Amino acid sequence: MRKGLLLLLVTSMFLSACSQKGKSDPPASSASPSSSTQASPTASEETQSTSAFQLGSEPLEFSFYGNYDWMVTEPWGADPSSGWVKENFKINITAIQSGGAAKQKFNTMVVSDALPDVIMTDRGGDFDKLREAGKLVALDEYVDKYPNLKKFAGDQTLNMLRADDGKLYGFPNWYTSSPNGNSGYLINKKIYKELGSPKLETFADLESYLRLIKEKYPDVIPLETDVKAEGIHIFNTGLEENFAINYISEMAVPRGDQLTSMFTDPTFTATMKFSSKLFRDKLMTQDAFTQKRDQVYEKMKNGRVGVFAGLLAINRDIAEANNLLQQKDPDAGYKAIWPLHSDNVAADKVFPNSYVSQGWNMIGITTKAKNPEAIFAYLDWLTGTEGQSIMTFGPQGRYWDDRDADGAPIPNDKWTSTPQADKDKDKMGTFNWAGNTSFVDGVKAKIEMALPEGKRNWSTEQQVNVTWKTSQNMTVFTNLKPSPNSEEGIAETTVTAIMEEYVAKILFAKSDAGVDALLKEANDSAMAQGYEKLLKFKTDKWQENIKKASGQ
């Protein structure tokens, strides 16, 4: 069940157009066209310093290493997008492969002082090792000289990425300045319509609706909360304004300037009591702690779920379930609804989703690079609207001919007439090493929402209409994890196990009084295992983040 709690934090990241599957997995890129048409190069559409390096003014060569077992860098120039860059900007990149053994490869490069010019790796860990060894170039002098990174990532994000010495050593990949996320509630459209489309806004509405489903559809699960009952944690976000889903994964709730115990928190207590009541009355799935995720999706494919509450409400499997049902009956399928809330909570203050601005991983320019400024100039161009358009949607002239006022490519007829399988052959997004999530997601949304209803991508439609609108920025609530082997880290492991154990026990409680007793027992047990010291550690990290974000 530890996996379920960790998912609470993971799902706030890039499960949209560039969804982050985890620290060791690449984000999924958008549908990607290409072109052999050559367009006139422009180093940047925004104003840059007159002394800045001009892409294409002279050849630029550098080596690149992706520090992941799974990563195999494609040949540079073989696809239409990198081919456009190679021809127009005279850039040639030599790939260094990990060979499926990134840790050994990295260590060998460090020991032999044979580092690449550019390295892609996760924040922390190996990145910090290089920085501490003086092997990374500080990028601060380039940030103001070149316009795009500062414009699109923003000062707050860059401040959060600075090292303890106040300098910036990495270029963020798949950072974001706009909300995203995939958590929330789905309703079975056919059942909802057959029951008269009742008001479904508050938790009282939900309970009444679930009782109606139970009465009229005995073979349907009124409320499916996914494996390990993960979905019940979303209730927290509707019981208090601005309550973040991240508080659950961190097991810490901000009260004033301190992070406090989850087990004694009134909002968490209310969530547990409501969940226990639904479970006792058989209004939610009864096999939450034994079912597998495949079994959940099978129920959804068969239309046997009335309401779904989950941390991954928008995903490929549920989209498939929706599409299968709609193939049989156009009125069937699932639809995201606005997050539920209590009567005293404003609907626009409910956030089941969250996002952090720093993104997925980092690009470091090492001290081996002969021309670090030129490499930064390329990355800065890449993260701008022209670079993102060409690298993610192909060079101008194949699938798009013009761009709109925001710099987003406008798809032409070939975009819709070309089978996706043919587009995939262009391997678009492969070399987008400075991913600008907000731009790419925005383009994807524009393309899909411009299509007639019924032709749109189901996932994108739910994201645009609901889940992205109910996400809040929780950047300052990141990097709160202690080292696993530290005293606080050991305490966190133990407290996580305690929380998982007692959430299961609470669902089976016979009354609200039973819930209160179990929460007290859980809190006492956690405190005995160092929970108070863990909360102090997280509080200090949180306050440091607040100062960083404000530029202090």
Residue pairs with C-beta under 8 A, 6 or more apart in sequence:
1 228
1 289
1 500
1 503
1 504
2 496
2 497
2 500
3 228
4 227
4 228
4 230
4 500
5 248
5 249
5 496
5 499
5 500
6 249
7 230
7 311
7 312
8 230
8 233
8 245
8 246
8 248
8 249
8 311
9 246
9 249
9 250
10 20
10 22
11 181
11 182
11 183
11 311
11 312
11 353
12 181
12 183
12 245
12 246
12 353
12 354
12 355
12 356
12 471
12 474
13 19
13 20
13 180
13 355
13 356
13 360
14 20
14 27
14 28
14 174
14 176
14 180
14 359
14 360
14 437
15 21
15 180
15 181
15 182
15 312
15 314
15 315
16 180
16 181
16 182
16 437
16 441
16 444
16 463
16 468
17 28
17 29
17 30
17 437
17 440
17 441
17 443
17 444
17 445
17 460
18 27
18 28
18 29
18 30
18 174
18 435
18 437
18 440
18 441
19 27
19 28
19 182
20 27
20 174
20 359
20 360
21 27
21 28
23 122
23 360
23 361
24 68
24 69
24 70
24 122
25 70
26 68
26 70
26 71
26 360
27 174
27 360
27 435
29 392
29 428
29 429
29 430
29 432
29 440
30 392
30 393
30 428
30 429
30 440
30 443
30 444
31 420
31 423
31 428
31 444
32 392
32 393
32 394
32 423
32 424
32 426
32 427
32 428
32 429
33 393
33 394
33 398
33 399
33 400
33 414
33 415
33 418
33 423
33 426
33 428
34 79
34 80
34 81
34 394
34 395
34 398
34 399
34 423
34 426
34 427
34 428
35 80
35 84
35 394
35 395
35 396
35 397
35 398
35 399
36 80
36 83
36 395
36 398
37 395
37 396
37 397
37 398
38 84
38 87
38 88
38 395
38 397
39 84
39 88
39 395
39 396
39 397
40 88
41 55
41 56
41 88
41 89
42 386
43 52
43 54
43 55
43 56
43 89
43 377
43 381
44 146
44 147
44 148
44 380
44 381
44 384
44 386
45 384
45 385
45 386
45 407
46 147
46 148
46 151
46 384
47 147
48 145
48 146
48 147
49 144
49 145
49 146
51 145
52 145
52 146
52 377
53 371
53 373
53 374
53 377
54 377
55 89
55 91
55 374
55 377
55 378
55 381
56 88
56 89
56 90
58 90
59 90
59 91
59 92
60 89
60 90
60 91
60 92
60 371
60 374
60 375
60 378
61 91
61 92
61 93
61 94
62 93
62 94
62 116
62 117
62 118
62 369
62 370
62 371
62 375
63 93
63 94
63 95
63 96
63 116
63 117
63 118
64 73
64 93
64 94
64 95
64 96
64 116
64 117
64 118
64 119
64 120
64 433
65 95
65 96
65 98
65 105
65 109
65 116
65 118
65 119
65 120
66 73
66 98
66 119
66 120
66 121
67 98
67 102
67 105
67 106
67 119
67 120
67 121
67 122
67 126
68 98
68 102
68 120
68 121
69 98
69 100
69 101
69 102
69 103
70 100
71 98
71 102
71 120
72 97
73 95
73 96
73 97
74 82
74 95
74 427
74 430
74 431
75 95
76 82
76 86
76 92
76 93
76 94
76 95
76 431
77 83
77 86
77 92
79 426
79 427
79 428
79 430
79 431
80 394
80 395
80 398
80 426
81 390
81 391
81 394
81 395
81 426
81 428
81 430
81 431
82 93
82 391
82 430
82 431
84 390
84 395
85 91
85 390
85 391
85 431
86 92
89 378
91 378
96 116
98 105
99 105
106 121
106 126
108 114
109 115
109 116
110 129
110 130
110 133
110 135
115 130
115 135
115 366
115 367
115 368
116 366
116 368
117 365
117 366
117 368
117 369
117 370
117 375
118 363
118 364
118 365
118 366
118 369
118 375
119 127
119 130
119 363
119 364
119 366
120 173
120 361
120 362
120 363
120 364
120 433
121 127
121 361
121 362
121 364
122 361
122 362
123 161
123 170
123 358
123 361
123 362
127 136
127 169
127 170
127 362
127 364
128 163
130 136
130 364
130 366
131 163
131 169
131 364
134 367
135 366
135 367
136 169
136 170
136 364
136 365
136 366
136 367
137 169
137 364
137 365
137 366
137 367
137 369
137 372
138 167
138 168
138 169
139 167
139 168
139 169
139 170
139 171
139 365
139 376
140 167
140 168
142 373
142 376
142 377
142 380
143 149
143 150
143 158
143 168
144 150
146 376
146 377
146 380
147 380
147 384
148 380
148 381
148 383
148 384
148 387
149 158
149 171
149 379
149 380
149 383
149 434
150 158
151 384
152 175
152 177
152 383
152 384
152 436
152 438
152 439
153 172
153 175
153 177
153 357
153 383
154 177
154 357
155 551
156 357
156 475
156 549
156 550
157 172
157 175
157 177
157 357
157 358
157 359
157 475
158 168
159 548
159 549
159 550
159 551
160 357
160 358
160 475
160 476
160 478
160 545
160 548
160 549
161 168
161 170
161 172
161 358
161 362
162 168
162 548
163 169
169 364
170 362
170 363
170 364
171 362
171 363
171 364
171 365
171 376
171 379
171 383
171 434
172 358
172 359
172 361
172 362
172 363
172 434
173 359
173 360
173 361
173 362
173 363
173 433
173 434
173 435
174 359
174 360
174 361
174 435
174 436
174 437
175 357
175 358
175 359
175 435
175 436
175 437
176 355
176 356
176 357
176 359
176 437
176 438
176 441
177 357
177 438
178 355
178 437
178 438
178 441
178 442
178 468
179 353
179 355
179 468
179 469
179 470
179 471
179 472
179 473
180 353
180 355
180 437
180 441
180 463
180 467
180 468
180 471
181 352
181 353
181 354
181 355
181 463
181 467
181 468
181 470
181 471
182 311
182 312
182 313
182 314
182 315
182 353
182 463
182 467
183 234
183 245
183 310
183 311
183 312
183 313
183 352
183 353
183 467
184 234
184 309
184 310
184 313
184 314
184 336
184 337
184 339
184 352
184 353
184 466
184 467
184 470
185 234
185 307
185 308
185 309
185 313
185 336
185 337
185 339
185 340
186 307
186 308
186 310
186 313
186 318
186 334
186 335
186 336
186 337
186 462
187 200
187 306
187 307
187 308
187 334
187 335
187 337
188 220
188 303
188 305
188 306
188 307
188 332
188 333
188 334
189 331
189 332
189 333
189 334
189 335
190 303
190 325
190 329
190 331
190 332
190 333
191 213
191 217
191 220
191 303
191 306
192 200
193 331
195 209
195 212
195 213
195 216
198 205
198 208
198 209
198 212
199 205
200 206
200 209
200 337
200 340
201 338
201 340
201 341
201 347
202 340
202 341
202 342
202 343
203 235
203 238
203 239
203 274
203 340
203 341
203 342
204 343
205 340
206 223
206 307
206 340
207 278
207 283
209 306
209 307
210 222
210 223
210 278
210 283
210 284
210 306
210 307
211 222
211 281
211 283
213 220
213 222
213 306
213 307
214 222
214 282
214 283
217 306
219 304
220 303
220 304
220 305
220 306
221 284
221 285
221 299
221 304
221 305
221 306
222 283
222 284
222 306
222 307
223 231
223 278
223 283
223 284
223 285
223 306
223 307
223 308
223 309
224 231
224 284
224 285
224 296
224 299
224 300
224 305
224 306
224 307
224 308
224 309
224 310
225 231
225 232
225 284
225 285
225 288
225 309
225 310
226 288
226 293
226 296
226 308
226 309
226 310
226 311
226 312
227 288
227 291
227 292
227 293
227 296
228 288
228 289
228 500
229 275
229 284
229 285
229 288
229 289
229 503
229 504
229 507
230 310
230 311
231 308
231 309
231 310
231 311
232 271
232 275
232 284
232 309
232 503
232 507
233 245
233 248
233 271
233 311
234 245
234 309
234 310
234 311
234 339
234 352
235 271
235 274
235 275
235 309
235 340
236 243
236 245
236 247
236 248
236 267
236 268
236 271
237 243
237 244
237 245
237 339
237 350
237 351
237 352
238 339
238 340
238 341
238 342
238 345
238 350
238 352
239 267
239 270
239 271
239 274
239 341
239 342
239 345
240 267
240 345
241 345
241 346
241 349
241 350
242 349
242 351
242 472
243 267
243 351
244 351
244 354
244 472
244 474
244 477
245 311
245 351
245 352
245 353
245 354
246 354
246 474
246 477
247 253
247 254
247 262
247 477
248 262
248 268
250 259
250 477
250 480
250 538
251 262
251 492
251 495
251 496
251 499
252 259
252 260
252 261
252 262
252 480
252 535
252 538
252 539
253 259
253 260
253 261
253 262
253 265
253 267
253 268
254 260
254 542
255 265
257 539
257 543
258 535
258 539
259 535
259 538
259 539
259 542
260 535
261 523
261 526
261 527
261 531
261 535
262 268
262 499
263 499
263 502
263 519
263 520
263 522
263 523
263 526
264 519
264 523
269 515
269 516
269 519
272 503
272 506
272 515
272 519
273 512
273 515
275 284
275 506
275 507
276 506
276 507
276 508
276 509
276 512
276 514
276 515
277 512
278 284
279 286
279 507
279 508
280 509
280 510
285 291
288 507
289 504
293 317
297 317
297 318
297 320
297 321
299 305
300 308
300 317
300 318
300 321
300 334
301 320
301 321
301 324
301 325
303 325
303 332
308 318
308 334
312 318
313 336
313 462
313 467
314 336
314 459
314 462
314 463
314 467
315 459
316 459
318 334
319 458
319 459
321 334
322 333
322 334
322 458
323 333
323 458
325 332
325 333
325 334
326 332
326 333
333 458
335 462
336 462
336 465
336 466
336 467
337 466
338 347
338 350
338 466
338 470
339 347
339 350
339 351
339 352
339 466
339 470
340 350
341 347
341 349
341 350
350 470
351 470
351 471
351 472
352 467
352 470
353 467
353 468
353 470
353 471
353 472
354 471
354 472
354 473
354 474
354 477
355 471
355 472
355 473
355 474
355 475
356 473
356 474
356 475
356 477
356 478
357 473
357 475
358 475
358 478
359 435
359 437
360 435
363 379
363 433
363 434
365 372
365 375
365 376
369 375
379 433
379 434
380 434
381 387
382 388
382 391
382 432
382 433
382 434
383 434
383 435
383 436
384 407
384 436
385 403
385 406
385 407
385 408
385 439
386 407
387 434
388 432
388 435
388 436
388 439
388 440
388 443
389 396
389 400
389 403
389 407
389 408
389 409
389 443
390 396
391 428
391 429
391 431
391 432
392 428
392 429
392 432
392 440
392 443
393 399
393 400
393 409
393 411
393 428
393 443
394 400
394 426
394 428
396 402
396 409
398 414
399 409
399 411
399 412
399 414
399 415
399 418
399 423
400 409
400 410
400 411
400 412
400 415
401 410
401 412
402 409
402 410
403 409
403 410
404 410
404 446
406 442
407 439
408 439
408 442
408 443
408 446
409 443
411 447
415 447
441 468
444 460
445 460
445 463
445 464
448 456
448 457
448 460
448 461
448 464
449 456
449 460
449 461
449 464
475 545
475 549
476 542
476 545
476 546
476 548
476 549
477 542
477 545
478 545
479 541
479 545
480 537
480 538
480 541
480 542
481 489
481 492
482 488
482 489
482 492
482 534
482 537
483 489
484 490
484 493
487 530
487 533
488 530
488 533
488 534
488 537
490 530
491 529
491 530
491 531
491 533
491 534
492 534
494 526
494 529
494 530
495 526
495 529
495 530
495 531
495 534
498 522
498 525
498 526
498 529
499 522
499 526
501 522
502 518
502 519
502 521
502 522
505 518
506 515
506 518
506 519
509 515
509 518
523 531
